[in-house]
Amino acid sequence: MLGSLGKNLTNTMKKLAGMTIVDEKIVKEVIKDIQRALLQSDVNVQLVMKLSKSIEGRAMKEEPPKGVTPKEHIITIVYEELVKLIGETAQEIDINKKQFKILFLGLQGSGKTTTIGKLTRYFQKKGFNPAIICTDTWRPAAYEQLKQLTEELDVQIYGDPENKDALDLARKGLKHFKKQNLIIVDTAGRHKDENDLLEEMEELNSVVEPDEAILVIDGTIGQQAKEQAQAFAKTTDIGSIIVTKLDGSAKGGGALSAVSETKAPIKFIGTGERIDDFEPFDPERFISRLLGMGDIKTLIERAEEVTDDDGATETMDAMLSGKFSLKDLRSQFDMMSKMGPMQQIMNMMPSASKRLPKNASKVTEDKINRYKIIMDSMTDYELNHPEVIKQSRIKRISRGSGVRNEDVKELLKYYNVTKKAMKGFGKRKMGGPMGQLMRQFMR
């Protein structure tokens, strides 16, 4: 996630992990690398300097705990200070009453409408049945876009493209959904300097009386996020922030750190274009991924969402132990297609970039589909015992699947290399929250 920032921080941690001696000179080099990575990702200079001083002060003064090497301790310090930078603990939206009302706010173009769809889908998975009220009277086709989105999700919507009174729409929508347990109110996208729209938002806040006001921030705007969040907070009590477009933003680090300074908690992040590319924001998991330490917990949670409980456990055990057959690989391909892009999955695996083949994350949907066709031409015995597939079987399988012999060999190579690379991922005992990550990273 966050592209270059994650890559640069991961490289810095690898460099530190490879050091035989850690002294003051090494600490200063590591801090400079971290400064460079954060500044390139548009994190505020003052924040970077403050972070640097905290890391250096702790690294020079603190004694490593018993059983922890100096370099492990410094990696832990870097991790902990980065977590502090973007908010120390994960926070959730606590739906604690029979009718819970959410007011959505954000600039035009921030991804607000798409995010409403993602949050709706998230709540559906939690067993809620949200309804949506459209009060956006400024943007052409706002109601039509929301209506199309709600039809795909099979949720109710109230709106009237002919009605240009946002306050009236809100009142009528609340009356229409008076028996609904969860209501999401969409508002017109606005700019922090558009006083008329900001006044409308304040009035809507009075009408709706939301239990939670959510501000959607575009992750590509960098440090401007702080100013925008503060402007909205003057008219509405912001309870949550959702940062969108973090799948490839060079300025994502700036947006996250800037928003965290407002003290309004980031509760969700958007990580891609798909409806399920959306997750609760957990600073510890987020920084773990940025540092190349993986996020096995989120990986397992995603797997459980797309399979039954027993199936998820068996499949993840096979994936993380390396003891799996081609039949298991086939079911994993099916599961991964539902879990999201391969690159996101690989980023959740500790030290995946070191262990997995270089092109592992580039296995496209087309290639996966071709692999599935090849496996469909194999017998059950071959799927369960791939080691028996030699030249004569390769020829038969290639003819049956309509591919070249080289394609079958490519699948077998991918299977063998990936099996070897993944072996042992999930077999280490979980220690403290950092202990597991450190052992994975330091191998």
Secondary structure, 3 states (H helix, E strand, C coil): CCCHHHHHHHHHHHHHHCCCCCCHHHHHHHHHHHHHHHHHCCCCHHHHHHHHHHHHHHHHHCCCCCCCCHHHHHHHHHHHHHHHHHCCCCCCCCCCCCCEEEEEEECCCCCHHHHHHHHHHHHHHCCCCEEEEECCCCCCCHHHHHHHHHHHHCCEEECCCCCCCHHHHHHHHHHHCCCCCEEEEECCCCCCCCHHHHHHHHHHHHHHCCCEEEEEEEHHHCCHHHHHHHHHHCCCCCCEEEEECCCCCCCHHHHHHHHHCCCCCEEEEECCCCCCCEEECCHHHHHHHHCCCCCHHHHHHHHHHHCCHHHHHHHHHHHHHCCCCHHHHHHHHHHHHHHCCHHHHHHCCCCHHHHCCCCHHHCCHHHHHHHHHHHHCCCHHHHHCHHHCCHHHHHHHHHHHCCCHHHHHHHHHHHHHHHHHHCCCCCCCCCCHHHHHHHHHHC
